[in-house]
Amino acid sequence: MKTLEHVKLMKKVLINEINQLPQKNSFGENNNSDREQLHGWVIDLAYIEKFGCVDNENSEVSFWYHDECWSPLYDYEGALKEFTEYEQLLRYAAWLNM
């Protein structure tokens, strides 16, 4: 099972993904469904963050949160690690500038 810190970091990564998601994909189609899916995951993560439990045990976020075998959120695990490293580098840079 993930910790609250994992949930917060994953939420940051997904919000970053939403902000960087272009309006259209490489095929010229809208990314609205991808955007809605990411928004849904962020809402589920916010629920976990606020209440400490999963709202829907059959959701993709629930599978990820409970470390179950399949969830598309596992694709974001690499991004989560990169984001954590990037955040740490920003903290070091801010500390060095002080």
C-alpha positions as CSV (number, residue, x, y, z in Angstrom):
1,M,0.0,0.0,0.0
2,K,1.2,3.5,-0.8
3,T,1.9,6.1,1.8
4,L,0.3,9.6,1.9
5,E,3.6,11.0,0.6
6,H,3.3,8.7,-2.5
7,V,-0.2,10.0,-3.0
8,K,0.8,13.6,-2.8
9,L,3.7,13.1,-5.2
10,M,1.6,11.2,-7.7
11,K,-1.0,13.9,-7.6
12,K,1.7,16.5,-8.4
13,V,2.9,14.4,-11.3
14,L,-0.6,14.0,-12.7
15,I,-1.3,17.7,-12.4
16,N,1.9,18.4,-14.2
17,E,0.9,15.9,-16.9
18,I,-2.5,17.7,-17.3
19,N,-0.8,21.1,-17.6
20,Q,1.6,19.8,-20.3
21,L,-0.9,17.8,-22.2
22,P,-1.4,19.4,-25.7
23,Q,-5.0,20.1,-26.9
24,K,-4.5,17.6,-29.8
25,N,-2.5,14.4,-30.0
26,S,-0.1,13.4,-32.8
27,F,-3.0,12.1,-34.9
28,G,-4.8,15.5,-34.7
29,E,-7.5,14.3,-32.4
30,N,-8.5,16.0,-29.1
31,N,-6.9,14.8,-25.9
32,N,-10.1,15.4,-24.0
33,S,-10.6,11.8,-22.9
34,D,-7.0,11.6,-21.6
35,R,-7.5,14.9,-19.8
36,E,-10.7,13.6,-18.2
37,Q,-9.0,10.4,-17.1
38,L,-6.1,12.3,-15.5
39,H,-8.6,14.7,-13.8
40,G,-10.5,11.6,-12.5
41,W,-7.2,10.2,-11.1
42,V,-6.4,13.5,-9.4
43,I,-9.8,13.6,-7.8
44,D,-9.4,10.1,-6.5
45,L,-5.9,10.9,-5.1
46,A,-7.3,14.0,-3.5
47,Y,-10.0,11.9,-1.8
48,I,-7.3,9.5,-0.5
49,E,-5.2,12.5,0.7
50,K,-8.2,14.0,2.6
51,F,-9.8,10.9,4.0
52,G,-7.0,8.3,4.1
53,C,-8.9,5.7,2.2
54,V,-10.0,4.9,-1.4
55,D,-13.5,5.9,-2.4
56,N,-14.0,3.2,-5.1
57,E,-12.1,-0.1,-4.5
58,N,-12.4,-1.0,-8.2
59,S,-10.9,2.1,-9.6
60,E,-7.5,2.3,-11.3
61,V,-6.2,4.5,-8.4
62,S,-7.3,1.9,-5.9
63,F,-5.2,-0.8,-7.8
64,W,-2.2,1.6,-7.8
65,Y,-2.7,2.6,-4.1
66,H,-3.0,-1.0,-2.9
67,D,0.0,-2.1,-5.1
68,E,-2.1,-4.5,-7.1
69,C,-0.8,-6.0,-10.3
70,W,-2.4,-3.9,-13.0
71,S,-3.1,-0.2,-13.3
72,P,-2.1,2.4,-16.0
73,L,-0.8,4.5,-13.1
74,Y,2.2,2.2,-12.9
75,D,3.3,3.9,-16.1
76,Y,3.6,7.1,-14.1
77,E,5.9,5.5,-11.5
78,G,8.9,6.4,-13.6
79,A,7.6,10.0,-13.9
80,L,7.0,10.0,-10.2
81,K,10.7,9.2,-9.5
82,E,11.9,11.7,-12.0
83,F,9.6,14.4,-10.5
84,T,10.9,13.6,-7.0
85,E,14.5,13.9,-8.2
86,Y,13.7,17.2,-10.0
87,E,11.9,18.6,-6.9
88,Q,15.0,17.7,-4.8
89,L,17.3,19.4,-7.2
90,L,15.1,22.6,-7.1
91,R,15.3,22.5,-3.3
92,Y,19.1,22.2,-3.4
93,A,19.4,25.0,-5.9
94,A,17.2,27.2,-3.7
95,W,19.3,26.3,-0.6
96,L,22.5,27.2,-2.5
97,N,21.1,30.5,-3.5
98,M,20.3,31.5,0.1
